[in-house]
Amino acid sequence: MTRVMFFAALATGLAGAALARDSLSIADAPTSGPVTLSGSVDRIVDEDTFVLADASGTIPVYIGPHAMPVTVDMAVTVTGAIDDDLPRELYANQLVLPGDRVIEVGGAYD
């Protein structure tokens, strides 16, 4: 599945439960589709990817063509979709940072 097709499908699916902010553990997250995960930033991989960690594991989070809004050890809730390709990666649409600061991310994923 191309990234463009993936996010066209995601845009339709996000109108439902993923926006409810019911966060799952990383280990319990589905293998694909919309999801909300909470944890802390384990490390910054590059200019558009960080690794989210909770007690159950880690997952890379891709934020698209945006400036990195998080720092290591920052608590964050991420809403987006897990790609069905391997390795498993979360493509973020929204980040909620400390102080309930909401950052819209995502966009041109092709």
Phi and psi in radians as a Rosetta constraint file:
Dihedral C 1 N 2 CA 2 C 2 CIRCULARHARMONIC -1.304 0.35
Dihedral N 2 CA 2 C 2 N 3 CIRCULARHARMONIC 2.795 0.35
Dihedral C 2 N 3 CA 3 C 3 CIRCULARHARMONIC -1.113 0.35
Dihedral N 3 CA 3 C 3 N 4 CIRCULARHARMONIC -0.614 0.35
Dihedral C 3 N 4 CA 4 C 4 CIRCULARHARMONIC -1.122 0.35
Dihedral N 4 CA 4 C 4 N 5 CIRCULARHARMONIC -0.827 0.35
Dihedral C 4 N 5 CA 5 C 5 CIRCULARHARMONIC -1.099 0.35
Dihedral N 5 CA 5 C 5 N 6 CIRCULARHARMONIC -0.715 0.35
Dihedral C 5 N 6 CA 6 C 6 CIRCULARHARMONIC -1.025 0.35
Dihedral N 6 CA 6 C 6 N 7 CIRCULARHARMONIC -0.796 0.35
Dihedral C 6 N 7 CA 7 C 7 CIRCULARHARMONIC -1.409 0.35
Dihedral N 7 CA 7 C 7 N 8 CIRCULARHARMONIC -0.340 0.35
Dihedral C 7 N 8 CA 8 C 8 CIRCULARHARMONIC -1.178 0.35
Dihedral N 8 CA 8 C 8 N 9 CIRCULARHARMONIC -0.744 0.35
Dihedral C 8 N 9 CA 9 C 9 CIRCULARHARMONIC -1.173 0.35
Dihedral N 9 CA 9 C 9 N 10 CIRCULARHARMONIC -0.667 0.35
Dihedral C 9 N 10 CA 10 C 10 CIRCULARHARMONIC -1.116 0.35
Dihedral N 10 CA 10 C 10 N 11 CIRCULARHARMONIC -0.711 0.35
Dihedral C 10 N 11 CA 11 C 11 CIRCULARHARMONIC -1.002 0.35
Dihedral N 11 CA 11 C 11 N 12 CIRCULARHARMONIC -0.633 0.35
Dihedral C 11 N 12 CA 12 C 12 CIRCULARHARMONIC -1.246 0.35
Dihedral N 12 CA 12 C 12 N 13 CIRCULARHARMONIC -0.746 0.35
Dihedral C 12 N 13 CA 13 C 13 CIRCULARHARMONIC -1.284 0.35
Dihedral N 13 CA 13 C 13 N 14 CIRCULARHARMONIC -0.424 0.35
Dihedral C 13 N 14 CA 14 C 14 CIRCULARHARMONIC -1.284 0.35
Dihedral N 14 CA 14 C 14 N 15 CIRCULARHARMONIC -0.134 0.35
Dihedral C 14 N 15 CA 15 C 15 CIRCULARHARMONIC -1.209 0.35
Dihedral N 15 CA 15 C 15 N 16 CIRCULARHARMONIC -0.177 0.35
Dihedral C 15 N 16 CA 16 C 16 CIRCULARHARMONIC -1.821 0.35
Dihedral N 16 CA 16 C 16 N 17 CIRCULARHARMONIC -2.287 0.35
Dihedral C 16 N 17 CA 17 C 17 CIRCULARHARMONIC -1.120 0.35
Dihedral N 17 CA 17 C 17 N 18 CIRCULARHARMONIC -0.508 0.35
Dihedral C 17 N 18 CA 18 C 18 CIRCULARHARMONIC -1.099 0.35
Dihedral N 18 CA 18 C 18 N 19 CIRCULARHARMONIC -0.489 0.35
Dihedral C 18 N 19 CA 19 C 19 CIRCULARHARMONIC -1.392 0.35
Dihedral N 19 CA 19 C 19 N 20 CIRCULARHARMONIC -0.091 0.35
Dihedral C 19 N 20 CA 20 C 20 CIRCULARHARMONIC -1.338 0.35
Dihedral N 20 CA 20 C 20 N 21 CIRCULARHARMONIC -0.129 0.35
Dihedral C 20 N 21 CA 21 C 21 CIRCULARHARMONIC 1.167 0.35
Dihedral N 21 CA 21 C 21 N 22 CIRCULARHARMONIC 0.399 0.35
Dihedral C 21 N 22 CA 22 C 22 CIRCULARHARMONIC -1.427 0.35
Dihedral N 22 CA 22 C 22 N 23 CIRCULARHARMONIC 1.780 0.35
Dihedral C 22 N 23 CA 23 C 23 CIRCULARHARMONIC -1.444 0.35
Dihedral N 23 CA 23 C 23 N 24 CIRCULARHARMONIC 2.399 0.35
Dihedral C 23 N 24 CA 24 C 24 CIRCULARHARMONIC -1.761 0.35
Dihedral N 24 CA 24 C 24 N 25 CIRCULARHARMONIC 2.856 0.35
Dihedral C 24 N 25 CA 25 C 25 CIRCULARHARMONIC -1.322 0.35
Dihedral N 25 CA 25 C 25 N 26 CIRCULARHARMONIC 2.740 0.35
Dihedral C 25 N 26 CA 26 C 26 CIRCULARHARMONIC -1.050 0.35
Dihedral N 26 CA 26 C 26 N 27 CIRCULARHARMONIC -0.723 0.35
Dihedral C 26 N 27 CA 27 C 27 CIRCULARHARMONIC -1.133 0.35
Dihedral N 27 CA 27 C 27 N 28 CIRCULARHARMONIC -0.545 0.35
Dihedral C 27 N 28 CA 28 C 28 CIRCULARHARMONIC -1.569 0.35
Dihedral N 28 CA 28 C 28 N 29 CIRCULARHARMONIC -0.053 0.35
Dihedral C 28 N 29 CA 29 C 29 CIRCULARHARMONIC -1.147 0.35
Dihedral N 29 CA 29 C 29 N 30 CIRCULARHARMONIC 2.542 0.35
Dihedral C 29 N 30 CA 30 C 30 CIRCULARHARMONIC -1.126 0.35
Dihedral N 30 CA 30 C 30 N 31 CIRCULARHARMONIC 2.894 0.35
Dihedral C 30 N 31 CA 31 C 31 CIRCULARHARMONIC -1.395 0.35
Dihedral N 31 CA 31 C 31 N 32 CIRCULARHARMONIC -0.194 0.35
Dihedral C 31 N 32 CA 32 C 32 CIRCULARHARMONIC -2.812 0.35
Dihedral N 32 CA 32 C 32 N 33 CIRCULARHARMONIC 2.846 0.35
Dihedral C 32 N 33 CA 33 C 33 CIRCULARHARMONIC 1.700 0.35
Dihedral N 33 CA 33 C 33 N 34 CIRCULARHARMONIC -3.108 0.35
Dihedral C 33 N 34 CA 34 C 34 CIRCULARHARMONIC -1.133 0.35
Dihedral N 34 CA 34 C 34 N 35 CIRCULARHARMONIC 2.525 0.35
Dihedral C 34 N 35 CA 35 C 35 CIRCULARHARMONIC -2.833 0.35
Dihedral N 35 CA 35 C 35 N 36 CIRCULARHARMONIC 2.724 0.35
Dihedral C 35 N 36 CA 36 C 36 CIRCULARHARMONIC -2.177 0.35
Dihedral N 36 CA 36 C 36 N 37 CIRCULARHARMONIC 2.181 0.35
Dihedral C 36 N 37 CA 37 C 37 CIRCULARHARMONIC -2.195 0.35
Dihedral N 37 CA 37 C 37 N 38 CIRCULARHARMONIC 2.516 0.35
Dihedral C 37 N 38 CA 38 C 38 CIRCULARHARMONIC -2.172 0.35
Dihedral N 38 CA 38 C 38 N 39 CIRCULARHARMONIC 2.567 0.35
Dihedral C 38 N 39 CA 39 C 39 CIRCULARHARMONIC 3.098 0.35
Dihedral N 39 CA 39 C 39 N 40 CIRCULARHARMONIC -2.657 0.35
Dihedral C 39 N 40 CA 40 C 40 CIRCULARHARMONIC -2.213 0.35
Dihedral N 40 CA 40 C 40 N 41 CIRCULARHARMONIC 2.738 0.35
Dihedral C 40 N 41 CA 41 C 41 CIRCULARHARMONIC -1.308 0.35
Dihedral N 41 CA 41 C 41 N 42 CIRCULARHARMONIC 2.018 0.35
Dihedral C 41 N 42 CA 42 C 42 CIRCULARHARMONIC -1.374 0.35
Dihedral N 42 CA 42 C 42 N 43 CIRCULARHARMONIC -0.773 0.35
Dihedral C 42 N 43 CA 43 C 43 CIRCULARHARMONIC -2.864 0.35
Dihedral N 43 CA 43 C 43 N 44 CIRCULARHARMONIC 2.755 0.35
Dihedral C 43 N 44 CA 44 C 44 CIRCULARHARMONIC -1.672 0.35
Dihedral N 44 CA 44 C 44 N 45 CIRCULARHARMONIC 2.144 0.35
Dihedral C 44 N 45 CA 45 C 45 CIRCULARHARMONIC -1.476 0.35
Dihedral N 45 CA 45 C 45 N 46 CIRCULARHARMONIC -0.833 0.35
Dihedral C 45 N 46 CA 46 C 46 CIRCULARHARMONIC -2.801 0.35
Dihedral N 46 CA 46 C 46 N 47 CIRCULARHARMONIC -2.845 0.35
Dihedral C 46 N 47 CA 47 C 47 CIRCULARHARMONIC -1.191 0.35
Dihedral N 47 CA 47 C 47 N 48 CIRCULARHARMONIC -0.240 0.35
Dihedral C 47 N 48 CA 48 C 48 CIRCULARHARMONIC -2.343 0.35
Dihedral N 48 CA 48 C 48 N 49 CIRCULARHARMONIC 0.241 0.35
Dihedral C 48 N 49 CA 49 C 49 CIRCULARHARMONIC -2.485 0.35
Dihedral N 49 CA 49 C 49 N 50 CIRCULARHARMONIC 2.360 0.35
Dihedral C 49 N 50 CA 50 C 50 CIRCULARHARMONIC -2.289 0.35
Dihedral N 50 CA 50 C 50 N 51 CIRCULARHARMONIC 2.872 0.35
Dihedral C 50 N 51 CA 51 C 51 CIRCULARHARMONIC -1.841 0.35
Dihedral N 51 CA 51 C 51 N 52 CIRCULARHARMONIC 2.149 0.35
Dihedral C 51 N 52 CA 52 C 52 CIRCULARHARMONIC -1.621 0.35
Dihedral N 52 CA 52 C 52 N 53 CIRCULARHARMONIC 2.386 0.35
Dihedral C 52 N 53 CA 53 C 53 CIRCULARHARMONIC -2.254 0.35
Dihedral N 53 CA 53 C 53 N 54 CIRCULARHARMONIC 2.491 0.35
Dihedral C 53 N 54 CA 54 C 54 CIRCULARHARMONIC -2.375 0.35
Dihedral N 54 CA 54 C 54 N 55 CIRCULARHARMONIC -3.033 0.35
Dihedral C 54 N 55 CA 55 C 55 CIRCULARHARMONIC -1.090 0.35
Dihedral N 55 CA 55 C 55 N 56 CIRCULARHARMONIC -0.349 0.35
Dihedral C 55 N 56 CA 56 C 56 CIRCULARHARMONIC -1.670 0.35
Dihedral N 56 CA 56 C 56 N 57 CIRCULARHARMONIC -0.224 0.35
Dihedral C 56 N 57 CA 57 C 57 CIRCULARHARMONIC 2.740 0.35
Dihedral N 57 CA 57 C 57 N 58 CIRCULARHARMONIC -2.831 0.35
Dihedral C 57 N 58 CA 58 C 58 CIRCULARHARMONIC -2.346 0.35
Dihedral N 58 CA 58 C 58 N 59 CIRCULARHARMONIC 2.784 0.35
Dihedral C 58 N 59 CA 59 C 59 CIRCULARHARMONIC -2.672 0.35
Dihedral N 59 CA 59 C 59 N 60 CIRCULARHARMONIC 2.375 0.35
Dihedral C 59 N 60 CA 60 C 60 CIRCULARHARMONIC -1.190 0.35
Dihedral N 60 CA 60 C 60 N 61 CIRCULARHARMONIC 2.478 0.35
Dihedral C 60 N 61 CA 61 C 61 CIRCULARHARMONIC -2.118 0.35
Dihedral N 61 CA 61 C 61 N 62 CIRCULARHARMONIC 2.097 0.35
Dihedral C 61 N 62 CA 62 C 62 CIRCULARHARMONIC -1.699 0.35
Dihedral N 62 CA 62 C 62 N 63 CIRCULARHARMONIC 2.213 0.35
Dihedral C 62 N 63 CA 63 C 63 CIRCULARHARMONIC -1.855 0.35
Dihedral N 63 CA 63 C 63 N 64 CIRCULARHARMONIC 0.065 0.35
Dihedral C 63 N 64 CA 64 C 64 CIRCULARHARMONIC 1.331 0.35
Dihedral N 64 CA 64 C 64 N 65 CIRCULARHARMONIC -2.855 0.35
Dihedral C 64 N 65 CA 65 C 65 CIRCULARHARMONIC -1.404 0.35
Dihedral N 65 CA 65 C 65 N 66 CIRCULARHARMONIC 1.194 0.35
Dihedral C 65 N 66 CA 66 C 66 CIRCULARHARMONIC -2.360 0.35
Dihedral N 66 CA 66 C 66 N 67 CIRCULARHARMONIC 2.724 0.35
Dihedral C 66 N 67 CA 67 C 67 CIRCULARHARMONIC -1.159 0.35
Dihedral N 67 CA 67 C 67 N 68 CIRCULARHARMONIC 2.492 0.35
Dihedral C 67 N 68 CA 68 C 68 CIRCULARHARMONIC -1.168 0.35
Dihedral N 68 CA 68 C 68 N 69 CIRCULARHARMONIC 1.985 0.35
Dihedral C 68 N 69 CA 69 C 69 CIRCULARHARMONIC -1.620 0.35
Dihedral N 69 CA 69 C 69 N 70 CIRCULARHARMONIC 0.059 0.35
Dihedral C 69 N 70 CA 70 C 70 CIRCULARHARMONIC -2.101 0.35
Dihedral N 70 CA 70 C 70 N 71 CIRCULARHARMONIC 2.853 0.35
Dihedral C 70 N 71 CA 71 C 71 CIRCULARHARMONIC -2.256 0.35
Dihedral N 71 CA 71 C 71 N 72 CIRCULARHARMONIC 2.832 0.35
Dihedral C 71 N 72 CA 72 C 72 CIRCULARHARMONIC -1.005 0.35
Dihedral N 72 CA 72 C 72 N 73 CIRCULARHARMONIC 2.410 0.35
Dihedral C 72 N 73 CA 73 C 73 CIRCULARHARMONIC 1.335 0.35
Dihedral N 73 CA 73 C 73 N 74 CIRCULARHARMONIC 0.001 0.35
Dihedral C 73 N 74 CA 74 C 74 CIRCULARHARMONIC -1.269 0.35
Dihedral N 74 CA 74 C 74 N 75 CIRCULARHARMONIC 2.376 0.35
Dihedral C 74 N 75 CA 75 C 75 CIRCULARHARMONIC -1.311 0.35
Dihedral N 75 CA 75 C 75 N 76 CIRCULARHARMONIC 2.384 0.35
Dihedral C 75 N 76 CA 76 C 76 CIRCULARHARMONIC -2.630 0.35
Dihedral N 76 CA 76 C 76 N 77 CIRCULARHARMONIC 2.530 0.35
Dihedral C 76 N 77 CA 77 C 77 CIRCULARHARMONIC -1.976 0.35
Dihedral N 77 CA 77 C 77 N 78 CIRCULARHARMONIC 2.273 0.35
Dihedral C 77 N 78 CA 78 C 78 CIRCULARHARMONIC -2.061 0.35
Dihedral N 78 CA 78 C 78 N 79 CIRCULARHARMONIC 2.239 0.35
Dihedral C 78 N 79 CA 79 C 79 CIRCULARHARMONIC -1.952 0.35
Dihedral N 79 CA 79 C 79 N 80 CIRCULARHARMONIC 2.308 0.35
Dihedral C 79 N 80 CA 80 C 80 CIRCULARHARMONIC -3.139 0.35
Dihedral N 80 CA 80 C 80 N 81 CIRCULARHARMONIC -2.524 0.35
Dihedral C 80 N 81 CA 81 C 81 CIRCULARHARMONIC -2.472 0.35
Dihedral N 81 CA 81 C 81 N 82 CIRCULARHARMONIC 2.476 0.35
Dihedral C 81 N 82 CA 82 C 82 CIRCULARHARMONIC -1.528 0.35
Dihedral N 82 CA 82 C 82 N 83 CIRCULARHARMONIC 2.217 0.35
Dihedral C 82 N 83 CA 83 C 83 CIRCULARHARMONIC -1.198 0.35
Dihedral N 83 CA 83 C 83 N 84 CIRCULARHARMONIC 2.572 0.35
Dihedral C 83 N 84 CA 84 C 84 CIRCULARHARMONIC -1.495 0.35
Dihedral N 84 CA 84 C 84 N 85 CIRCULARHARMONIC 0.057 0.35
Dihedral C 84 N 85 CA 85 C 85 CIRCULARHARMONIC -1.593 0.35
Dihedral N 85 CA 85 C 85 N 86 CIRCULARHARMONIC 2.893 0.35
Dihedral C 85 N 86 CA 86 C 86 CIRCULARHARMONIC -1.846 0.35
Dihedral N 86 CA 86 C 86 N 87 CIRCULARHARMONIC 2.528 0.35
Dihedral C 86 N 87 CA 87 C 87 CIRCULARHARMONIC -1.260 0.35
Dihedral N 87 CA 87 C 87 N 88 CIRCULARHARMONIC 2.703 0.35
Dihedral C 87 N 88 CA 88 C 88 CIRCULARHARMONIC -1.089 0.35
Dihedral N 88 CA 88 C 88 N 89 CIRCULARHARMONIC 2.318 0.35
Dihedral C 88 N 89 CA 89 C 89 CIRCULARHARMONIC -2.565 0.35
Dihedral N 89 CA 89 C 89 N 90 CIRCULARHARMONIC 2.494 0.35
Dihedral C 89 N 90 CA 90 C 90 CIRCULARHARMONIC -1.723 0.35
Dihedral N 90 CA 90 C 90 N 91 CIRCULARHARMONIC 2.116 0.35
Dihedral C 90 N 91 CA 91 C 91 CIRCULARHARMONIC -1.624 0.35
Dihedral N 91 CA 91 C 91 N 92 CIRCULARHARMONIC 1.904 0.35
Dihedral C 91 N 92 CA 92 C 92 CIRCULARHARMONIC -1.384 0.35
Dihedral N 92 CA 92 C 92 N 93 CIRCULARHARMONIC 2.535 0.35
Dihedral C 92 N 93 CA 93 C 93 CIRCULARHARMONIC -1.977 0.35
Dihedral N 93 CA 93 C 93 N 94 CIRCULARHARMONIC -0.520 0.35
Dihedral C 93 N 94 CA 94 C 94 CIRCULARHARMONIC -2.599 0.35
Dihedral N 94 CA 94 C 94 N 95 CIRCULARHARMONIC 2.441 0.35
Dihedral C 94 N 95 CA 95 C 95 CIRCULARHARMONIC -2.068 0.35
Dihedral N 95 CA 95 C 95 N 96 CIRCULARHARMONIC 2.430 0.35
Dihedral C 95 N 96 CA 96 C 96 CIRCULARHARMONIC -2.016 0.35
Dihedral N 96 CA 96 C 96 N 97 CIRCULARHARMONIC 2.047 0.35
Dihedral C 96 N 97 CA 97 C 97 CIRCULARHARMONIC -1.786 0.35
Dihedral N 97 CA 97 C 97 N 98 CIRCULARHARMONIC 3.020 0.35
Dihedral C 97 N 98 CA 98 C 98 CIRCULARHARMONIC -0.893 0.35
Dihedral N 98 CA 98 C 98 N 99 CIRCULARHARMONIC 2.545 0.35
Dihedral C 98 N 99 CA 99 C 99 CIRCULARHARMONIC 1.349 0.35
Dihedral N 99 CA 99 C 99 N 100 CIRCULARHARMONIC 0.287 0.35
Dihedral C 99 N 100 CA 100 C 100 CIRCULARHARMONIC 1.017 0.35
Dihedral N 100 CA 100 C 100 N 101 CIRCULARHARMONIC 0.521 0.35
Dihedral C 100 N 101 CA 101 C 101 CIRCULARHARMONIC -1.299 0.35
Dihedral N 101 CA 101 C 101 N 102 CIRCULARHARMONIC 2.119 0.35
Dihedral C 101 N 102 CA 102 C 102 CIRCULARHARMONIC -1.772 0.35
Dihedral N 102 CA 102 C 102 N 103 CIRCULARHARMONIC 2.252 0.35
Dihedral C 102 N 103 CA 103 C 103 CIRCULARHARMONIC -2.093 0.35
Dihedral N 103 CA 103 C 103 N 104 CIRCULARHARMONIC 2.112 0.35
Dihedral C 103 N 104 CA 104 C 104 CIRCULARHARMONIC -1.492 0.35
Dihedral N 104 CA 104 C 104 N 105 CIRCULARHARMONIC 2.231 0.35
Dihedral C 104 N 105 CA 105 C 105 CIRCULARHARMONIC -2.273 0.35
Dihedral N 105 CA 105 C 105 N 106 CIRCULARHARMONIC -2.877 0.35
Dihedral C 105 N 106 CA 106 C 106 CIRCULARHARMONIC 1.580 0.35
Dihedral N 106 CA 106 C 106 N 107 CIRCULARHARMONIC -2.789 0.35
Dihedral C 106 N 107 CA 107 C 107 CIRCULARHARMONIC 2.021 0.35
Dihedral N 107 CA 107 C 107 N 108 CIRCULARHARMONIC -2.261 0.35
Dihedral C 107 N 108 CA 108 C 108 CIRCULARHARMONIC -1.225 0.35
Dihedral N 108 CA 108 C 108 N 109 CIRCULARHARMONIC 1.622 0.35
Dihedral C 108 N 109 CA 109 C 109 CIRCULARHARMONIC -1.712 0.35
Dihedral N 109 CA 109 C 109 N 110 CIRCULARHARMONIC 0.260 0.35
